[in-house]
Amino acid sequence: MIKRILPLIVIAVLGAVSWVIYQNPPEVQRGAPPQASRTSVETQTLARVPFKIQVKSYGRVKPRTQSTLLPQVSGQIVWLNPDFRAGGFFESDEELVRLDNRDYKAAVSQSEATLMSARQALAEEEARSAQAAADWKRLGNPGNAPPLVLRKPQLNAAKAAVASAEAALAIARLNLERTRIRAPFSGRVLDTEVDLGQVVSSGTVLGEIYAVDVLEVRLPLQNRDLAYLRLPEEYRVKAGESFQPKVSIYSDLIRPERWQGRIVQTEGAIDETSRQLHVLAQIDDPYGEKAVDRVPLKVGQYVTALIEGIEVPDALLVPNKAIYQGSYVYVVEEGMLQRREIEVAWQDETQALVAAGLEPGEELVLTSLGQVVSGTRVRVRGAESGSSSVPAEDAVPQGGRS
């Protein structure tokens, strides 16, 4: 009997417990959903400012005047200037190399003797001509004596012999002078090819020298920079003095050095290899008093140049780090990011001049964001944002900024 009633009792108890649980459900403590975190960004308020453009370029230092030193006569080198070595300085008309001149001294003496004999022969012919004229008159011949009687051909031949001897003497003296090889300008030795005791002939290369009054740097310009430069141009019809913009030459061969120069010439053709226009910068007196205690410029040295350009009175400038893929930026409007397509008119290594796409007063985002969706809410660093002041999350995807 009890075995039959027991299952019914268990079922009744379970039913009662289920009814109690159903009538008294457990209360769950539910909190408010967390607010979405906002990215913290740094911004810059855009404004138009006057900006003087400086165009950057690179080039190699070269001399304006460079010459190969050649002897005009032959001989053995018997003396070399102590400064006739690579890097040595010399002044204009300073003797650099001396050749053995004994043969040329003998040639001068021989030419002098020849000239003396020619002058003696001329004096004899002049005397004979004068005697012939006197004899013609003494004999009572009418009229003037014929040229042959007056020995005119012989006199002219004697005069020609004197002129020839004088020319030979001048050449002999010139050759003697050329045994002392002098500098045609104040300059510096680039390299030498000969040494003491060497026998050289006319046309033998003694060395390479260059003038130190001016050094030049040939600078390429990008096509986009040409509109922002005033360059010296030459025309067949001269139209006054040409404008020569200033250029700063920077060298870091040993330590940073700065040299001031000017653009003096614009080439008349586009370079076929680089498809760029080149200009010529000059540095005056690079080894003078102003160069004391400075690292001198070396021929062949690569330098950086900043060319003075025009001034833009109302430039709208943005840093390069705020530009993505060279075509767009982000601005903040009412706490939200907005993507703006821009047009860059000019750009250097640090900043860009914007021609279109932005207006003064807008908040430009400087923080690196990558590619994010317009409308994303952000918090501007340093601005009061009330309850939205939430620490920035690092979950923003990093895009491919150029």
ZAMILO-623262 format. One record per residue (C-alpha): x, y, z negated; chain; residue number from 1; residue in three letters. Coordinates in pm, 1 decimal, always signed. Layout:
REM ZAMILO-623262
          X          Y          Z   guti   keba   kolba
          X          Y          Z      A    NUM     ALA
...
REM end
This chain:
REM ZAMILO-623262
          X          Y          Z   guti   keba   kolba
       +0.0       +0.0       +0.0      A      1     MET
     +275.0     +240.4     -100.4      A      2     ILE
     +471.3     +158.6     +217.0      A      3     LYS
     +177.5     +268.4     +428.2      A      4     ARG
     +122.6     +600.0     +241.0      A      5     ILE
     +498.1     +706.8     +231.7      A      6     LEU
     +527.9     +811.8     +602.7      A      7     PRO
     +216.5    +1023.6     +567.8      A      8     LEU
     +362.7    +1198.1     +264.3      A      9     ILE
     +691.7    +1276.3     +454.3      A     10     VAL
     +499.9    +1415.3     +747.3      A     11     ILE
     +291.4    +1635.6     +519.9      A     12     ALA
     +598.5    +1772.1     +340.9      A     13     VAL
     +777.2    +1855.3     +670.0      A     14     LEU
     +465.0    +2025.9     +800.2      A     15     GLY
     +440.3    +2238.1     +484.9      A     16     ALA
     +805.2    +2343.0     +510.9      A     17     VAL
     +764.4    +2435.6     +878.9      A     18     SER
     +454.5    +2644.1     +796.5      A     19     TRP
     +644.4    +2831.5     +520.6      A     20     VAL
     +937.5    +2904.8     +758.1      A     21     ILE
     +701.1    +3019.1    +1030.3      A     22     TYR
     +523.3    +3253.6     +790.5      A     23     GLN
     +853.9    +3394.8     +655.4      A     24     ASN
    +1101.2    +3443.5     +949.8      A     25     PRO
    +1463.0    +3554.1     +856.7      A     26     PRO
    +1547.0    +3921.0     +904.9      A     27     GLU
    +1853.0    +3993.7    +1126.5      A     28     VAL
    +2056.4    +4311.2    +1067.5      A     29     GLN
    +2103.3    +4459.0    +1416.9      A     30     ARG
    +2336.4    +4759.7    +1464.0      A     31     GLY
    +2311.4    +5026.4    +1734.7      A     32     ALA
    +2492.3    +4935.2    +2057.8      A     33     PRO
    +2848.7    +5085.8    +2077.2      A     34     PRO
    +2892.0    +5392.0    +2289.9      A     35     GLN
    +3091.9    +5349.6    +2608.5      A     36     ALA
    +3446.4    +5480.5    +2563.8      A     37     SER
    +3557.6    +5776.3    +2775.0      A     38     ARG
    +3895.9    +5815.7    +2938.8      A     39     THR
    +4098.8    +6105.6    +2806.8      A     40     SER
    +4251.5    +6319.0    +3083.3      A     41     VAL
    +4474.4    +6622.7    +3104.8      A     42     GLU
    +4361.8    +6902.4    +3335.7      A     43     THR
    +4487.6    +7226.5    +3483.5      A     44     GLN
    +4272.0    +7525.5    +3570.7      A     45     THR
    +4342.3    +7624.2    +3930.3      A     46     LEU
    +4425.7    +7985.3    +4019.9      A     47     ALA
    +4566.3    +8166.4    +4319.1      A     48     ARG
    +4914.8    +8311.0    +4265.3      A     49     VAL
    +5181.2    +8470.5    +4488.3      A     50     PRO
    +5435.2    +8208.6    +4590.7      A     51     PHE
    +5761.0    +8245.0    +4784.1      A     52     LYS
    +5826.1    +7933.8    +4988.0      A     53     ILE
    +6171.6    +7776.9    +4992.1      A     54     GLN
    +6238.5    +7513.2    +5253.9      A     55     VAL
    +6476.2    +7234.1    +5160.3      A     56     LYS
    +6719.9    +7084.0    +5407.2      A     57     SER
    +7045.9    +6894.1    +5417.5      A     58     TYR
    +7357.6    +6931.6    +5627.7      A     59     GLY
    +7731.5    +6883.2    +5659.7      A     60     ARG
    +7990.7    +7156.7    +5611.2      A     61     VAL
    +8202.7    +7236.7    +5914.2      A     62     LYS
    +8435.7    +7523.5    +6009.6      A     63     PRO
    +8319.2    +7788.4    +6252.4      A     64     ARG
    +8666.0    +7798.9    +6415.7      A     65     THR
    +8872.3    +7481.1    +6443.1      A     66     GLN
    +9181.6    +7438.1    +6659.7      A     67     SER
    +9430.0    +7172.3    +6757.6      A     68     THR
    +9783.3    +7304.4    +6705.1      A     69     LEU
    +9995.0    +7238.4    +7017.6      A     70     LEU
   +10347.4    +7352.0    +7110.7      A     71     PRO
   +10392.5    +7532.1    +7442.1      A     72     GLN
   +10758.9    +7428.4    +7474.5      A     73     VAL
   +10956.8    +7114.1    +7406.1      A     74     SER
   +11213.2    +7058.3    +7134.7      A     75     GLY
   +11308.4    +6896.0    +6807.9      A     76     GLN
   +11128.9    +7003.9    +6488.7      A     77     ILE
   +11391.3    +7156.9    +6261.9      A     78     VAL
   +11164.4    +7324.4    +6001.1      A     79     TRP
   +10812.7    +7281.8    +5863.1      A     80     LEU
   +10623.2    +7528.1    +5647.5      A     81     ASN
   +10577.2    +7380.4    +5297.2      A     82     PRO
   +10203.7    +7456.0    +5333.4      A     83     ASP
   +10182.3    +7268.0    +5663.4      A     84     PHE
   +10011.5    +6968.4    +5505.1      A     85     ARG
    +9654.3    +6852.0    +5470.8      A     86     ALA
    +9469.8    +7108.0    +5258.3      A     87     GLY
    +9741.8    +7375.8    +5272.9      A     88     GLY
    +9644.3    +7740.5    +5325.3      A     89     PHE
    +9823.3    +7982.0    +5559.5      A     90     PHE
    +9784.0    +8341.5    +5670.3      A     91     GLU
    +9742.9    +8483.7    +6017.4      A     92     SER
   +10069.3    +8490.8    +6220.8      A     93     ASP
   +10248.9    +8285.7    +5954.8      A     94     GLU
   +10514.0    +8049.0    +6093.9      A     95     GLU
   +10411.0    +7685.6    +6053.7      A     96     LEU
   +10658.2    +7485.6    +6267.3      A     97     VAL
   +11000.8    +7572.5    +6408.5      A     98     ARG
   +11169.7    +7396.4    +6699.4      A     99     LEU
   +11538.4    +7380.5    +6788.5      A    100     ASP
   +11591.0    +7702.3    +6988.0      A    101     ASN
   +11953.0    +7675.9    +7103.9      A    102     ARG
   +11863.6    +7578.6    +7460.8      A    103     ASP
   +11619.8    +7868.8    +7479.8      A    104     TYR
   +11875.5    +8116.0    +7346.7      A    105     LYS
   +12113.9    +8001.4    +7621.3      A    106     ALA
   +11836.6    +8046.0    +7877.2      A    107     ALA
   +11784.2    +8402.7    +7754.4      A    108     VAL
   +12154.8    +8480.5    +7787.4      A    109     SER
   +12161.5    +8333.2    +8136.1      A    110     GLN
   +11858.3    +8537.4    +8238.5      A    111     SER
   +12016.2    +8852.0    +8098.6      A    112     GLU
   +12331.2    +8786.8    +8304.7      A    113     ALA
   +12123.4    +8726.0    +8617.6      A    114     THR
   +11940.4    +9052.4    +8559.3      A    115     LEU
   +12266.4    +9241.3    +8519.5      A    116     MET
   +12394.4    +9099.8    +8851.0      A    117     SER
   +12067.1    +9190.7    +9023.2      A    118     ALA
   +12082.8    +9544.1    +8891.0      A    119     ARG
   +12443.2    +9574.5    +9010.5      A    120     GLN
   +12343.7    +9453.9    +9355.7      A    121     ALA
   +12057.6    +9704.1    +9359.3      A    122     LEU
   +12287.5    +9986.5    +9263.9      A    123     ALA
   +12525.1    +9891.4    +9550.3      A    124     GLU
   +12239.3    +9879.3    +9799.6      A    125     GLU
   +12110.4   +10217.3    +9684.1      A    126     GLU
   +12457.9   +10361.9    +9735.2      A    127     ALA
   +12486.6   +10210.1   +10083.7      A    128     ARG
   +12143.2   +10342.1   +10176.0      A    129     SER
   +12233.9   +10691.6   +10060.8      A    130     ALA
   +12564.7   +10677.2   +10252.4      A    131     GLN
   +12387.3   +10564.4   +10567.5      A    132     ALA
   +12146.5   +10860.7   +10543.9      A    133     ALA
   +12436.6   +11100.8   +10496.2      A    134     ALA
   +12624.8   +10952.7   +10796.8      A    135     ASP
   +12311.1   +10987.4   +11010.4      A    136     TRP
   +12290.7   +11358.5   +10936.4      A    137     LYS
   +12667.6   +11411.4   +10964.9      A    138     ARG
   +12670.5   +11266.4   +11316.5      A    139     LEU
   +12398.2   +11515.0   +11417.3      A    140     GLY
   +12139.0   +11257.8   +11509.0      A    141     ASN
   +11795.2   +11417.2   +11550.2      A    142     PRO
   +11498.2   +11314.5   +11330.1      A    143     GLY
   +11491.2   +11065.4   +11049.0      A    144     ASN
   +11713.3   +10759.5   +11049.9      A    145     ALA
   +11544.4   +10421.2   +11125.3      A    146     PRO
   +11482.8   +10187.0   +10824.5      A    147     PRO
   +11745.0    +9942.8   +10942.6      A    148     LEU
   +12005.5   +10220.3   +10955.9      A    149     VAL
   +11911.6   +10323.6   +10600.3      A    150     LEU
   +11932.9    +9955.4   +10489.1      A    151     ARG
   +11573.3    +9960.9   +10363.2      A    152     LYS
   +11519.2    +9581.5   +10391.7      A    153     PRO
   +11838.3    +9512.6   +10197.2      A    154     GLN
   +11734.7    +9772.5    +9935.1      A    155     LEU
   +11391.3    +9618.1    +9896.1      A    156     ASN
   +11543.5    +9273.5    +9862.0      A    157     ALA
   +11773.4    +9399.9    +9586.8      A    158     ALA
   +11474.9    +9554.6    +9405.3      A    159     LYS
   +11286.3    +9226.8    +9434.6      A    160     ALA
   +11584.9    +9040.9    +9290.9      A    161     ALA
   +11586.8    +9276.6    +8992.6      A    162     VAL
   +11211.1    +9227.7    +8936.2      A    163     ALA
   +11252.5    +8850.2    +8957.7      A    164     SER
   +11539.5    +8856.2    +8710.0      A    165     ALA
   +11336.7    +9071.9    +8470.9      A    166     GLU
   +11045.6    +8826.6    +8492.5      A    167     ALA
   +11276.9    +8530.8    +8431.7      A    168     ALA
   +11421.5    +8708.0    +8128.4      A    169     LEU
   +11071.4    +8776.1    +7994.7      A    170     ALA
   +10980.8    +8408.7    +8034.4      A    171     ILE
   +11303.3    +8300.1    +7866.5      A    172     ALA
   +11238.9    +8532.4    +7572.1      A    173     ARG
   +10877.5    +8412.3    +7552.5      A    174     LEU
   +10988.2    +8049.0    +7544.6      A    175     ASN
   +11237.3    +8136.0    +7272.8      A    176     LEU
   +10959.0    +8299.6    +7073.2      A    177     GLU
   +10739.9    +7993.4    +7123.2      A    178     ARG
   +10987.6    +7776.2    +6938.0      A    179     THR
   +10839.7    +7942.2    +6627.3      A    180     ARG
   +10482.4    +7811.7    +6620.1      A    181     ILE
   +10259.8    +8055.3    +6430.7      A    182     ARG
    +9905.7    +8045.5    +6299.8      A    183     ALA
    +9651.8    +8228.0    +6520.0      A    184     PRO
    +9431.0    +8305.8    +6215.9      A    185     PHE
    +9415.7    +8275.0    +5840.0      A    186     SER
    +9313.9    +7921.3    +5770.8      A    187     GLY
    +9372.0    +7581.9    +5626.5      A    188     ARG
    +9534.6    +7262.1    +5751.3      A    189     VAL
    +9292.7    +6978.1    +5815.8      A    190     LEU
    +9560.5    +6720.0    +5898.1      A    191     ASP
    +9910.1    +6691.0    +6048.0      A    192     THR
   +10052.5    +6456.5    +6313.1      A    193     GLU
   +10429.2    +6529.5    +6310.2      A    194     VAL
   +10721.9    +6545.7    +6071.7      A    195     ASP
   +11069.9    +6692.8    +6044.1      A    196     LEU
   +11318.7    +6575.8    +6309.6      A    197     GLY
   +11057.4    +6460.9    +6556.0      A    198     GLN
   +11104.5    +6560.0    +6921.9      A    199     VAL
   +10785.8    +6699.9    +7071.3      A    200     VAL
   +10695.3    +6813.1    +7419.8      A    201     SER
   +10452.1    +7070.3    +7546.0      A    202     SER
   +10100.4    +6956.4    +7457.3      A    203     GLY
   +10195.9    +6723.4    +7170.1      A    204     THR
    +9937.8    +6743.0    +6888.9      A    205     VAL
   +10100.6    +6888.7    +6578.1      A    206     LEU
    +9786.7    +6899.5    +6361.0      A    207     GLY
    +9431.8    +7026.5    +6313.0      A    208     GLU
    +9366.6    +7364.6    +6153.1      A    209     ILE
    +9055.3    +7571.1    +6085.3      A    210     TYR
    +8975.3    +7929.4    +5990.2      A    211     ALA
    +8864.8    +8000.3    +5633.7      A    212     VAL
    +8676.1    +8322.8    +5694.6      A    213     ASP
    +8345.3    +8143.2    +5755.3      A    214     VAL
    +8210.1    +7792.3    +5700.8      A    215     LEU
    +7895.0    +7667.2    +5870.5      A    216     GLU
    +7620.5    +7416.0    +5792.3      A    217     VAL
    +7387.5    +7283.8    +6063.9      A    218     ARG
    +7045.2    +7232.7    +5906.1      A    219     LEU
    +6747.5    +7040.2    +6051.4      A    220     PRO
    +6395.9    +7175.3    +5992.8      A    221     LEU
    +6073.0    +6980.3    +5984.8      A    222     GLN
    +5806.9    +7103.9    +6223.1      A    223     ASN
    +5560.5    +7169.6    +5939.0      A    224     ARG
    +5807.1    +7414.6    +5778.6      A    225     ASP
    +5856.2    +7636.6    +6084.3      A    226     LEU
    +5537.5    +7836.7    +6022.8      A    227     ALA
    +5668.0    +7942.3    +5680.9      A    228     TYR
    +6010.3    +8067.4    +5794.4      A    229     LEU
    +6134.5    +8379.6    +5967.4      A    230     ARG
    +6421.6    +8263.4    +6182.9      A    231     LEU
    +6673.5    +8461.6    +6389.7      A    232     PRO
    +6588.1    +8429.7    +6757.6      A    233     GLU
    +6783.8    +8557.0    +7059.3      A    234     GLU
    +6629.6    +8695.5    +7375.7      A    235     TYR
    +6772.3    +8818.6    +7703.1      A    236     ARG
    +6637.1    +9161.5    +7616.3      A    237     VAL
    +6786.6    +9271.8    +7287.0      A    238     LYS
    +6512.9    +9391.9    +7050.9      A    239     ALA
    +6705.4    +9532.6    +6757.7      A    240     GLY
    +6889.8    +9353.7    +6480.8      A    241     GLU
    +6787.8    +8993.3    +6423.0      A    242     SER
    +6647.8    +8890.0    +6085.6      A    243     PHE
    +6877.0    +8657.8    +5889.6      A    244     GLN
    +6707.8    +8481.1    +5595.9      A    245     PRO
    +6908.8    +8398.2    +5287.4      A    246     LYS
    +7004.0    +8040.1    +5213.0      A    247     VAL
    +7142.1    +7885.3    +4894.4      A    248     SER
    +7388.5    +7600.3    +4941.7      A    249     ILE
    +7414.8    +7350.9    +4656.3      A    250     TYR
    +7707.3    +7116.3    +4607.1      A    251     SER
    +7751.2    +6846.8    +4342.1      A    252     ASP
    +8078.6    +6693.9    +4460.7      A    253     LEU
    +8241.8    +6727.9    +4116.8      A    254     ILE
    +8001.0    +6952.2    +3928.7      A    255     ARG
    +7698.2    +7154.0    +4040.3      A    256     PRO
    +7799.3    +7459.9    +4242.6      A    257     GLU
    +7589.4    +7717.3    +4429.0      A    258     ARG
    +7693.6    +7920.4    +4732.5      A    259     TRP
    +7503.5    +8204.3    +4893.6      A    260     GLN
    +7480.8    +8225.7    +5272.7      A    261     GLY
    +7249.7    +8329.0    +5554.6      A    262     ARG
    +7087.2    +8177.1    +5860.3      A    263     ILE
    +7258.4    +8336.5    +6160.5      A    264     VAL
    +7138.3    +8133.9    +6456.7      A    265     GLN
    +6848.5    +7920.4    +6576.6      A    266     THR
    +6933.1    +7658.3    +6835.1      A    267     GLU
    +6760.8    +7686.2    +7169.4      A    268     GLY
    +6659.7    +7320.2    +7205.8      A    269     ALA
    +6495.6    +7046.6    +6999.9      A    270     ILE
    +6735.3    +6770.1    +6897.5      A    271     ASP
    +6663.8    +6468.5    +7119.0      A    272     GLU
    +6739.5    +6215.5    +6844.6      A    273     THR
    +6553.8    +6360.2    +6545.7      A    274     SER
    +6300.4    +6571.6    +6743.3      A    275     ARG
    +6369.7    +6856.8    +6502.9      A    276     GLN
    +6485.3    +7214.8    +6540.9      A    277     LEU
    +6823.3    +7301.1    +6389.6      A    278     HIS
    +6946.5    +7629.9    +6247.0      A    279     VAL
    +7299.2    +7739.3    +6160.4      A    280     LEU
    +7386.0    +7866.4    +5812.9      A    281     ALA
    +7706.2    +8060.1    +5744.8      A    282     GLN
    +7896.3    +8106.3    +5418.6      A    283     ILE
    +8131.1    +8405.3    +5428.7      A    284     ASP
    +8473.5    +8393.0    +5263.5      A    285     ASP
    +8421.4    +8056.2    +5088.6      A    286     PRO
    +8781.6    +8046.3    +4960.8      A    287     TYR
    +8813.8    +8411.2    +4852.9      A    288     GLY
    +8807.5    +8574.8    +4511.1      A    289     GLU
    +8449.9    +8465.6    +4444.5      A    290     LYS
    +8558.8    +8102.2    +4476.8      A    291     ALA
    +8815.8    +8120.2    +4195.0      A    292     VAL
    +8745.0    +7865.5    +3917.9      A    293     ASP
    +8491.6    +7689.6    +4139.8      A    294     ARG
    +8511.4    +7359.7    +4322.6      A    295     VAL
    +8581.7    +7467.0    +4683.0      A    296     PRO
    +8368.4    +7340.1    +4965.9      A    297     LEU
    +8521.6    +7061.4    +5173.1      A    298     LYS
    +8487.7    +7023.6    +5546.4      A    299     VAL
    +8260.6    +6727.2    +5614.6      A    300     GLY
    +8090.9    +6751.3    +5274.8      A    301     GLN
    +7713.7    +6696.0    +5260.8      A    302     TYR
    +7523.9    +6974.3    +5084.3      A    303     VAL
    +7165.9    +7070.1    +5001.1      A    304     THR
    +7023.3    +7397.4    +5131.4      A    305     ALA
    +6723.3    +7603.6    +5018.1      A    306     LEU
    +6614.9    +7846.0    +5290.0      A    307     ILE
    +6419.1    +8153.9    +5189.8      A    308     GLU
    +6074.6    +8149.2    +5351.0      A    309     GLY
    +5776.6    +8380.5    +5362.3      A    310     ILE
    +5568.2    +8478.3    +5059.0      A    311     GLU
    +5209.7    +8352.0    +5041.3      A    312     VAL
    +5015.1    +8616.2    +4841.1      A    313     PRO
    +4724.1    +8390.2    +4732.8      A    314     ASP
    +4866.1    +8039.8    +4718.0      A    315     ALA
    +4667.7    +7757.7    +4558.3      A    316     LEU
    +4930.0    +7516.0    +4426.0      A    317     LEU
    +4883.5    +7167.9    +4281.7      A    318     VAL
    +5150.3    +6927.4    +4150.7      A    319     PRO
    +5229.0    +6629.7    +4369.1      A    320     ASN
    +5150.6    +6387.9    +4086.7      A    321     LYS
    +4784.2    +6490.8    +4107.1      A    322     ALA
    +4753.4    +6399.5    +4477.3      A    323     ILE
    +4653.6    +6046.7    +4574.6      A    324     TYR
    +4754.3    +5896.3    +4908.3      A    325     GLN
    +4833.0    +6248.6    +5027.1      A    326     GLY
    +4466.6    +6329.5    +5088.1      A    327     SER
    +4254.1    +6362.3    +4772.3      A    328     TYR
    +4254.9    +6469.4    +4406.9      A    329     VAL
    +4021.3    +6441.6    +4106.8      A    330     TYR
    +3853.4    +6733.7    +3933.0      A    331     VAL
    +3632.8    +6746.7    +3622.3      A    332     VAL
    +3280.3    +6886.7    +3658.5      A    333     GLU
    +3046.6    +6883.0    +3355.1      A    334     GLU
    +3248.7    +6607.2    +3190.7      A    335     GLY
    +3255.7    +6382.6    +3497.8      A    336     MET
    +3524.3    +6299.6    +3749.2      A    337     LEU
    +3470.6    +6412.3    +4106.3      A    338     GLN
    +3688.9    +6308.8    +4398.2      A    339     ARG
    +3789.0    +6590.2    +4635.8      A    340     ARG
    +3936.4    +6551.3    +4981.0      A    341     GLU
    +4201.7    +6820.6    +5035.9      A    342     ILE
    +4408.4    +6958.3    +5321.4      A    343     GLU
    +4776.3    +7012.9    +5240.6      A    344     VAL
    +4933.7    +7302.2    +5431.1      A    345     ALA
    +5286.6    +7269.1    +5292.8      A    346     TRP
    +5458.4    +7044.9    +5041.4      A    347     GLN
    +5795.1    +7004.6    +4875.4      A    348     ASP
    +5922.8    +6752.5    +4624.8      A    349     GLU
    +5721.9    +6884.1    +4328.5      A    350     THR
    +5412.7    +7070.8    +4448.9      A    351     GLN
    +5180.2    +7123.5    +4741.4      A    352     ALA
    +5010.7    +7426.1    +4894.0      A    353     LEU
    +4641.0    +7343.6    +4944.1      A    354     VAL
    +4468.6    +7493.1    +5247.1      A    355     ALA
    +4117.7    +7354.7    +5190.4      A    356     ALA
    +3918.0    +7135.7    +4951.0      A    357     GLY
    +3973.4    +7317.6    +4620.7      A    358     LEU
    +3865.8    +7649.0    +4472.8      A    359     GLU
    +4011.5    +7867.0    +4194.3      A    360     PRO
    +3869.9    +7794.7    +3850.0      A    361     GLY
    +3824.8    +7421.9    +3903.9      A    362     GLU
    +3972.5    +7175.3    +3654.6      A    363     GLU
    +4231.0    +6960.7    +3833.3      A    364     LEU
    +4306.6    +6623.5    +3675.1      A    365     VAL
    +4678.6    +6572.7    +3611.4      A    366     LEU
    +4654.6    +6232.1    +3441.1      A    367     THR
    +4735.9    +5936.5    +3662.3      A    368     SER
    +4407.1    +5755.9    +3727.6      A    369     LEU
    +4436.2    +5560.9    +4046.6      A    370     GLY
    +4114.4    +5492.5    +4235.2      A    371     GLN
    +3811.0    +5553.0    +4014.2      A    372     VAL
    +3447.0    +5615.6    +4094.7      A    373     VAL
    +3315.3    +5970.6    +4112.2      A    374     SER
    +3076.8    +6036.6    +3824.7      A    375     GLY
    +3287.2    +5857.8    +3565.7      A    376     THR
    +3260.3    +6043.7    +3234.5      A    377     ARG
    +3588.6    +6162.3    +3086.1      A    378     VAL
    +3710.1    +6362.8    +2792.5      A    379     ARG
    +3943.1    +6655.2    +2852.1      A    380     VAL
    +4234.1    +6651.8    +2612.7      A    381     ARG
    +4226.9    +6943.3    +2373.6      A    382     GLY
    +3863.5    +7031.0    +2448.8      A    383     ALA
    +3583.3    +6997.2    +2188.5      A    384     GLU
    +3364.0    +6703.2    +2284.1      A    385     SER
    +3158.7    +6634.9    +1966.7      A    386     GLY
    +3046.3    +6277.1    +1920.3      A    387     SER
    +3199.7    +6177.2    +2251.2      A    388     SER
    +3544.7    +6217.5    +2105.2      A    389     SER
    +3645.8    +5853.8    +2144.7      A    390     VAL
    +4004.1    +5730.4    +2182.3      A    391     PRO
    +4101.1    +5666.0    +2542.3      A    392     ALA
    +4093.8    +5309.2    +2664.6      A    393     GLU
    +4369.4    +5161.9    +2877.0      A    394     ASP
    +4128.4    +4968.5    +3092.3      A    395     ALA
    +4134.8    +5216.9    +3381.7      A    396     VAL
    +4266.6    +5041.0    +3696.1      A    397     PRO
    +4582.2    +5185.5    +3842.9      A    398     GLN
    +4547.5    +5252.9    +4213.3      A    399     GLY
    +4802.4    +5311.0    +4488.5      A    400     GLY
    +4882.8    +5680.4    +4463.8      A    401     ARG
    +5122.3    +5798.5    +4728.2      A    402     SER
REM end
